[in-house]
């Protein structure tokens, strides 16, 4: 997923004695938009978790909401003209990864393992330093925001973990990064790219780089469970929607599962 933000807090009212059925709507503050929004009641299954509950007056349970999109770019078609940018786009290799490791900070120790399993890395360089980076995988990859795996088909790849360092944002680096990856993938003979996004600025750059929205997601996390719902974008090609569902292994529009976390 493309990232330019951290944190979203959602607060639900505490029940008496146990986490009740949450039939009342839960008021939510979203990361990228001011103001309050209302969710539909959480399904009964989320509340039926045994005899242990929340004491009266204790901290309320947290309901974490993420709204996300899955996009696709058809590389067989001519994309939009590239933006005018003086940035330096490069592919990072295992032998030249020092600047990328530094840019990734606490996650820098993941770089070597990603190269070992075949993932590729790309970056925007300024003054010898990585200011924006992203990863590309042609094999199964974990989408942490959704709690599911994506398995690109032959001739496809998934772009993920894109990030622009805070002090370099709002300068077009992310779009330049995407355009560079798209151009390289086209030269490599790939037919399609997938990418996910979780915020408005990143979504505009995705569209500018030639991606179209395929699926819209709402992810809710509560009491160790992950509730995922997916709906096709109104303008998406039905065949592309079906392909996206197959890549994600989604046979239905909703799923409830244990909330798993992976370091990848």
C-alpha positions, 0 to 999 in steps of 0.5 A: 500500500501507498503510505503518507500518514500514520494513525487513525483512532476510532472510539466506541462506547463501552458496554455494561459487563461485557462487549454487547452487540454494538447495535448502535452506530459507532461514531468514527473519525477518519484519518484523511477527512475531518468530521464524524462519520457513522458506521453500520452496526457491527455484526453479532459475531463480533460481539459474541466472544465469551464471558469476559467483558469490559468493566463499567467505567473501563476504557472502551473497545477500539474499532479501527476503520481503514478505507482503502482501494485496489487499483490496476494499470493496464500496461498494454495500453498507452498511459498518460504522459509523464510529469515534468520532473527533474528527479532521479529515478533508480532501481535499487539492488542488493549491492546498492541498498545502503541509502534505502536501508537508511531511508527505511529507518526502523524497517531497514532490516527488512530490505535484505529479506525482501531481495532474497525472496525476489522483490524489487525496489525503486527509489527517487534520489536527491543529493545522493539520498533516497527521498521516496521508495517503493517495492514491486513483487511478482509473487504472493505478497501480504497486504497488511492494511487489509489482512489478506494476500495478493497473488499476481498472475503471470505477467503481473506485479504488485506495487507496495510499501511506497513512502515519501520521507516526511520532509520531501512530501508534496513535491511530486516525488510519489507520482514520479516514483510510480511513473518510473515503476510503470515505465520499467514494468512496461519495458520488462514486458509486464501486462498489468500492475496492481497497487493499493492506497489508503489516503486521498493524496496518494490516490490522486497520484495513482490516477495520474500515473495511469491506474484505475480503481477496481475495488473499494474496501472498508476494514474494521478491527475489533477485539482481535478480529478483522472484518473486511468488506469489498465492493467494486468501483462503479466505473470498473470493468467487471472482468477486471473486478473478477480478476482482482477478487481472484488475486485476493482469494475473495470468494465473497464481498465480506470476510471475518477472520482473526486479525493477523500481523506479519513482518514482511 
